[in-house]
């Protein structure tokens, strides 16, 4: 979707970023953390959240210092997109583990998981690509960045198919880690950038709408 945006207005981008933010918070709240808790327990879930937030904070400094120091326009938005891509990549690995493990247990389960996860990845890709486009990335560059973020899912599926049931604890920890990164990035980067673009309440309205939509998606699938 973000691939086809040519020169979107600031209000439009603010709304899309707000919508993506709400969807991301809902995915973390109703999908990642409950699953991490079920598989790994409360302590591993809290540890994963903390490690995810700390890792993003560390990488934030590295990106700003070494990669974005010479970027003149849209630096903040590019950084947000790249950090979110990292969170999505971390999220995709345990999802791949779940798919691979599901196929080992039962082919029908693996197919079902693959379909549901594919649907959930649509708002995540939108959340990653939109700030990149706002920061000046070309459509092709933003699109290829989202493709790269999906590679860990294939790796995770391969590992999951080999370790099967033994992957449960690892999946739980990875989901909590991904939840920590995505929550930290959404609250600390994505939502402020949406407000910065519009300067009004558009991003807040769409964040609320995105959260409600995310609730419906979680309930339905």
Secondary structure, 3 states (H helix, E strand, C coil): CHHHCCCCCHHHHHHHHHHHHHHHHHHHHHHHHHHHHHHHHHHHHHHHHHHHHHHHHHHHHHHHHHHCCCCCCCHHHHHHHHHHHHHHHHHHHHHHHHHHHHHHHCHHHHHHHHHHHHHHHHHHHHHHHHHHHHCCCCHHHHHHHHHHHHHHHHHHHHHHHHHHHHHHHHHHHHHHHHHHHHHHHHHHHHHHHHHHHHCCCHHHHHHHHHHHHHHHHHHHC
